Amino acid sequence: MNQSLRQLQFIEQRPGIDSVNVLTGDVWSRLWANAMLLHKAQYFSRDTFEGRRATPLRGRYDLVGRVCRFERHPAITAGVSPRPFFTLMDTRAANFFARAGRGRLE
């Protein structure tokens, strides 16, 4: 199991994390997050491939990131900067002030 799926499994097992705004950028990451977090309330900013409708983002946490990450290869000049696969942000935290979405801050 790759690191990003282990992160999702860890989130699924945490009882204190009860609701998640799934704000992953690509289809595959949304599919995996949806499948791995079935016991959590999930909210989406746009309609999804798996039949979930866009909803108000009422989750206590924002999930951002991707399942797939491409590592820099010596033969390739462009690469992805190293960062965690997924980041879970508490929307109630003092330093959480805005969420980017659909060209505006929410």
C-alpha positions as CSV (number, residue, x, y, z in Angstrom):
1,M,0.0,0.0,0.0
2,N,1.5,3.4,-0.9
3,Q,2.0,6.2,1.5
4,S,-1.0,8.2,0.4
5,L,-3.4,5.3,0.9
6,R,-1.9,4.7,4.4
7,Q,-2.6,8.4,5.2
8,L,-6.2,7.9,4.2
9,Q,-6.5,4.7,6.2
10,F,-5.1,6.6,9.3
11,I,-7.7,9.3,8.8
12,E,-10.5,6.8,8.5
13,Q,-9.4,5.1,11.8
14,R,-9.3,8.4,13.8
15,P,-12.6,8.8,15.8
16,G,-12.0,12.6,16.3
17,I,-12.2,13.2,12.6
18,D,-15.9,13.0,11.8
19,S,-16.3,15.0,8.6
20,V,-14.1,15.9,5.7
21,N,-14.2,18.4,2.8
22,V,-12.6,16.4,0.0
23,L,-10.8,19.1,-1.9
24,T,-8.4,16.9,-3.9
25,G,-7.6,18.3,-7.3
26,D,-7.8,15.2,-9.5
27,V,-10.4,12.5,-10.2
28,W,-8.2,9.6,-9.0
29,S,-7.5,11.2,-5.6
30,R,-11.2,12.0,-5.1
31,L,-12.1,8.4,-6.0
32,W,-9.6,6.9,-3.5
33,A,-10.5,9.4,-0.8
34,N,-14.2,8.7,-1.2
35,A,-13.6,4.9,-1.1
36,M,-11.2,5.0,1.9
37,L,-13.2,7.4,4.0
38,L,-16.7,5.8,3.8
39,H,-17.3,6.0,7.5
40,K,-16.7,9.8,7.6
41,A,-19.2,12.5,6.4
42,Q,-17.8,13.8,3.1
43,Y,-18.4,17.1,1.4
44,F,-17.4,18.0,-2.2
45,S,-17.0,21.4,-3.8
46,R,-18.0,20.0,-7.2
47,D,-19.9,17.0,-8.6
48,T,-17.8,13.9,-8.7
49,F,-17.3,11.0,-11.0
50,E,-18.6,8.5,-8.4
51,G,-22.0,10.2,-8.3
52,R,-21.5,12.6,-5.3
53,R,-23.1,16.0,-5.8
54,A,-21.5,19.3,-4.9
55,T,-22.5,20.4,-1.4
56,P,-21.7,23.2,1.0
57,L,-18.4,22.5,2.6
58,R,-19.5,21.7,6.1
59,G,-16.7,19.4,7.1
60,R,-14.6,20.0,10.2
61,Y,-11.5,19.2,8.2
62,D,-10.2,20.0,4.7
63,L,-8.5,17.2,2.9
64,V,-6.1,18.4,0.1
65,G,-3.5,16.5,-1.9
66,R,-3.2,13.7,-4.3
67,V,-2.8,9.9,-4.4
68,C,-0.3,10.0,-7.2
69,R,3.0,11.9,-6.9
70,F,5.7,12.0,-9.5
71,E,9.2,12.0,-8.2
72,R,11.9,14.0,-9.9
73,H,14.0,11.8,-12.2
74,P,17.6,12.9,-13.1
75,A,16.7,12.7,-16.8
76,I,13.7,15.1,-16.4
77,T,14.4,18.8,-15.7
78,A,10.9,19.6,-14.4
79,G,9.7,17.9,-11.2
80,V,7.2,18.2,-8.4
81,S,8.3,19.9,-5.2
82,P,8.5,17.4,-2.3
83,R,5.5,17.7,0.0
84,P,3.1,15.3,1.8
85,F,0.6,13.4,-0.4
86,F,-2.4,14.5,1.7
87,T,-2.8,17.3,4.2
88,L,-5.6,17.4,6.6
89,M,-6.4,20.9,7.9
90,D,-8.7,21.7,10.8
91,T,-11.2,24.3,9.7
92,R,-11.7,25.4,13.3
93,A,-8.0,26.2,13.9
94,A,-7.0,29.8,14.7
95,N,-4.7,30.0,11.7
96,F,-7.4,28.7,9.2
97,F,-9.0,31.7,7.7
98,A,-10.1,31.0,4.1
99,R,-10.6,28.2,1.6
100,A,-10.0,28.7,-2.1
101,G,-12.8,27.5,-4.3
102,R,-14.3,28.2,-7.7
103,G,-12.3,31.4,-8.1
104,R,-13.2,32.9,-4.7
105,L,-12.4,32.6,-1.1
106,E,-15.1,30.9,0.9
